[in-house]
Amino acid sequence: MICRIRGNLVAVGPETVELAVGGLVYEVTVSPATAEHLAEREVGAVVELHVYNFLQIDGNRGLPVLMGFETPAHLRFFERLLDVPRLGPRGALRSMNVPVATYARAIEIGDTKLLRSLPGVGPQKAKDIVASLQGKMGPFVDVAEVESIGRPAAKPESDAENEALAILETLGVGRADALRSILALRDHDPPLTTADEIVKAVFRRS
């Protein structure tokens, strides 16, 4: 069973990415948010995804499907979504179109309006998600997602990052979401060296 895949980015589609690994090219199904994020990377960039293995039944044959997630927390959250009746792996993955912390908070407070805005989630599915998972989202709310990114330190590391964090909070972005976005920019090429550059890059990605 494949638990992680690391390779060079070949192509990105609306719901899939292709990674070249050791002479082979693997198609990995991803969430809309992950596809949008990876579309910003250059072809050939090294990408590592945490994998959920799914066997799709098509008639009398089973088709192995690799589903990829940017962090272990994203994968764990997806696996919790599988507890929702009739949502299924593809439906759960497609619904992950907002940050995990935002999705988790919506479940915790019963925000069915936000849940209904997610791809493939109608009124009944929104109610099912809340009924199945409300009260179980603590590990995914706020700082949990920031800490799961796997960076050496989940905190600002420069005056520019500190200033950008303060600006984003002033503009109404939650501290955890702002910090997560800043951390995700550290591999930006060329590096972002001013608070203004960081803030603009955060809003371009949102």
N, C-alpha and C positions, 0 to 999 in steps of 0.2 A: 504494500500500500504506500502511495506517495504522500508524505506529510508536508514537504516543502519543495518548491521548484525555483531554481535560480538560473537565469539565462539572459541572453541578449534580446532586447525588444526588436521584433520584426515588424509587427503591425498591430494596430488597435482599431477595433470596431465598436459599435454601440454597446455590445454585451460580451465581447470576447477580446482576448489579446493573444498574440502568437509570440512564443519565446523559443529562441534557438538554444538548444542544450546538447552539447556533444555530438553535433552532426545531425540531430533530429530537431524538428520544429513541432512544439506542442501547442495545441489550441486550449486555452484556459477560459472558462466562462467567469465573468466578473460582474459586480454590481454596476449600475449606471454611474455612480459616484467614482468608483475605482477606474472605470474606463475613461471618464473625463479627466481624472488626475493623471493617468498614464499617457493620455494623448498629448500632454504637455512635455513629455520626455522625448529626447531625440532617438531616432532609430539607431539601434546598436547599444543603447544604454543598458546597464546591468540592472535587472529587476528581480526581486525575490518575493514570492508569494507563499502564504500558508495555504495548504490545500485541504479541501473536503472532497472525498471520493464519492461519486454518485453514479449509480447504475440506472440508466434510463431504459425502460422497457418499451420496445417498439415492435409490436406484433409478437413474433416468436423469438426475437433476439434481444439481447441486452447490449446497450451502448454505453461504455464507460465514459463518464464526463468528469473532468477536473474543474472544480470551482475554486477560485483563488481570492485570497484576502490579504490586505496590506499589513495587518498586525494580528497577533494572536487574539487580542480582544475582539476584533471584528469577527474572527472565526467563531469564538465562543458565543458571541451575541447571535450570530446566524444559527448556531446549533440550538440556542434557546428558542428562536423563532420556529424551529421545527416542531415544538410542542403544541403549536397552534393548529387545531383541526383543519384539515383541507387546505392548508396554505402551501405545503410541499416545498422541496428544495428550490425549484425554479422561482416559485412565487415569493418565497422568503428572500432570495437573493435580489430579485428585481425590485422588491420594495425598499431595499437599502439605498435610497437615493438622497439621504440626508446624513449628517454626522451621527455616529452611533450614540453619542451622548444626547443629542437632540431627540432621536428616536426613543431612547430609553426614558427620558424625562416625560415625553408625551404619553408613554404607556403608564408610568407611575401616577401621573395626575389625571389620567383618563381623557386626554385631549384627542377625542375621536375626529375632530375637524382636521387636525394635522395629519393623523393617520390616514384619513380618507384621501388626502392629497397625494399619497405615495402611489407609485405605479402599481396597478393591479389590486389595490385595496379599496373595496367598496364599503358601504355602511355596515353590512353584516360582518365582513372580515375585520373591520376596525373594532367592532364590539367583541369578536372572538379573541383578538389579540389582547385587548385589555383584560378580558375575563380569564385568559390563560396565564398571563404574565405579570399582571399588576402586583406589586409587592415583592417582585423577584429581580428588579432591575438595578438594585443598589450598586453592584460592582461595575456597572457600565455608565453611571451618571457622573458628570463633572470630571474630577481629576483622574478617575480611573482610566479614561480614554487617553488622557495626556500622558500618564505614566506608562501606558502600554506601547507607546510608539517605539521604544527601544533605543532612545537616544542616551548618551552618557549622562545627561542631567536634564530633568524636566523642569528647567527654569531658565530665565534669560541669562545669556553669557556675555553680553556686551552692553554698553551704554545705549547703543542704537536699538537693541532688542528691548531693553527696559523702557525706553521712550516710546517705542512702537506699541508695546503692551499697554502703556498708560493711555495713549491716543485711542486705541481700539476700544478700551473700556469706556472712555469718555463718549465714544460714538455709539455705545449701547451693546457692544459685543461682550458676552460673558467672558470672565477671566479664563476659564478652562478652555473655551473654544478659541479665544484669542491666542493663548499660549500654544495650543495644539497647532494652530495655523502657522505661528512663527517658527516652531520647531520643524515643521514640514518644509520650510524654505531654506534650511541650512545647507542643503546640497545644491542650491541655485547656482547656475553658471551663466554669467559671472556672479560672484558673491555680492549680496546686498549689504551695503556698508552704512546706509543712513536710515533713520526711522521712517522718513518719507518714502523711500524705496520699498521698505518692508511693508508698510501699510498699503501702498498701492498694489503690491504683489498679492497681499492677502485678499483684497477685494476683487482682483482679477480672477482669483481661483474660486471665489465663493459663488 
